[in-house]
Every structure is written in structure tokens, then in C-alpha cells.
Amino acid sequence: VQLQASGGGLVEPGGSLRLSCLASGSVFGINVMGWYRQAPGKQRELVATFASGGSTNYADSVKGRFTISRDNARNTVYLQMNSLKPEDTAVYYCNLVRITIPRGNYWGPGTQVTVSS
């Protein structure tokens, strides 16, 4: 499985960005696609996930501001980020966990999101 993310960039506080992640290769079965982020000097943390069955999960810090969506036909997951704050600045990583055997855990190369005036 290969993951290709796009959509990062520089935005002012209060602005919006939309991240996209396209999965290619052996994308089949039950899986969870999502976004994690890592700020300088901090550990990687969950942002949001979207399971192939339809359930979603969000970090408390982004609830009400970020929305994750998924297009199964295109093997693509999106992260709409609104009301961005400076503390959202991080490298955002796309992730796919395949639960169906053979299990797997895959990461994309990351895309930088910088929120600054």
C-alpha cells in the first residue's frame, strides 16, 4: 500500500485547509484510514480516523473544527480543517491500518501545515 498526501501549506489563524490522501496498492477488506500529526518536539498524535465501516473518531482538540471524510471508490480520505489555530501547526501524516488478514499498518510521507500570521 502506498499513501500520497497533498493539501498542506501556510494559512493564517482562523483559516481553512483541506488535506487529501490517496491510497494505492492492496487496499481491500476492513481498514481504517486517518490522519495523525507531529509538532516539533512532540510525539505523533491522532487527529481523526474513518473506518471502512463508516465510524469516525476525532481528537478532542479538533472536534467541531475538523471533518474527516472518505471516498471508498477512490480509496481517498480527506481532512477538512477549519478555524485553524497556531497549535495545529505540525506535519500531518496519512495512515491506513488494514484489519483484514494480511494485516498491515502504512504511513504516508507527511505534509506540512503551518498556521501563522
Secondary structure as GFF3:
##gff-version 3
##sequence-region A 1 117
A	DSSP	beta_strand	2	6	.	.	.	ID=ss1
A	DSSP	beta_strand	9	11	.	.	.	ID=ss2
A	DSSP	beta_strand	17	24	.	.	.	ID=ss3
A	DSSP	beta_strand	31	38	.	.	.	ID=ss4
A	DSSP	beta_strand	45	51	.	.	.	ID=ss5
A	DSSP	beta_strand	56	58	.	.	.	ID=ss6
A	DSSP	beta_strand	66	71	.	.	.	ID=ss7
A	DSSP	three_ten_helix	72	74	.	.	.	ID=ss8
A	DSSP	beta_strand	76	81	.	.	.	ID=ss9
A	DSSP	three_ten_helix	86	88	.	.	.	ID=ss10
A	DSSP	beta_strand	90	98	.	.	.	ID=ss11
A	DSSP	beta_strand	104	107	.	.	.	ID=ss12
A	DSSP	beta_strand	111	115	.	.	.	ID=ss13
###
